[in-house]
Amino acid sequence: MKKVLVVCGNGLGSSMIVEMNVKAALNEMGKEAEVSHTDLATAKTEQADIFLGSEDIVDSLEDGNKNVVKLKNLMDKNELREALEKHM
């Protein structure tokens, strides 16, 4: 099963909301994944198939090995769903 890690600066509010939106979108798409959220510092040491977050935050996760998905607007459910369809 794929693992999706939602990343935000502090790993609190916005990433928890986006985690719930990711789960809802995957459910609508008929896909399953392990979805969790964390802060940026922890994300750098985590393993996941997809690292998802706002452009300004997840840029620093790029290391050539991670599948980093950058969103312009974390709360835009359509953008989120399109990103998931592309990367799942």
Residue pairs with C-beta under 8 A, 6 or more apart in sequence:
1 32
1 33
1 34
2 33
2 34
2 49
2 50
2 88
3 33
3 34
3 35
3 36
3 47
3 48
3 49
3 50
4 22
4 26
4 33
4 34
4 35
4 36
4 48
4 49
4 50
4 52
4 84
5 35
5 36
5 37
5 38
5 43
5 46
5 48
5 50
5 51
5 52
6 15
6 18
6 19
6 22
6 35
6 36
6 37
6 38
6 52
6 53
7 15
7 37
7 38
7 39
7 40
7 43
7 51
7 52
7 53
7 57
7 58
7 61
8 14
8 15
8 18
8 37
8 39
8 40
8 53
8 54
8 57
8 74
9 39
9 40
9 57
10 39
11 37
11 38
11 39
11 40
11 42
12 39
14 74
14 75
15 37
15 38
15 39
15 53
16 37
17 74
17 75
18 37
18 52
18 53
18 74
18 75
18 80
19 35
19 36
19 37
21 75
21 77
21 80
22 33
22 35
22 52
22 80
22 84
23 35
25 77
25 80
25 81
25 84
26 32
26 33
26 35
26 84
26 88
28 81
29 81
29 84
29 85
29 88
31 84
31 88
33 49
33 88
38 46
40 53
40 57
40 58
40 60
40 61
43 51
43 53
43 58
43 61
44 60
44 61
48 66
48 67
49 67
50 67
50 69
50 87
50 88
51 58
51 61
51 66
51 67
51 68
51 69
52 58
52 69
52 71
52 80
52 83
53 61
53 68
53 69
53 70
53 71
53 74
54 70
54 71
54 72
54 73
54 74
55 70
55 71
55 72
58 68
58 69
58 70
59 68
59 70
61 68
62 68
67 87
69 83
69 87
71 79
71 80
71 83
72 79
73 79
74 80
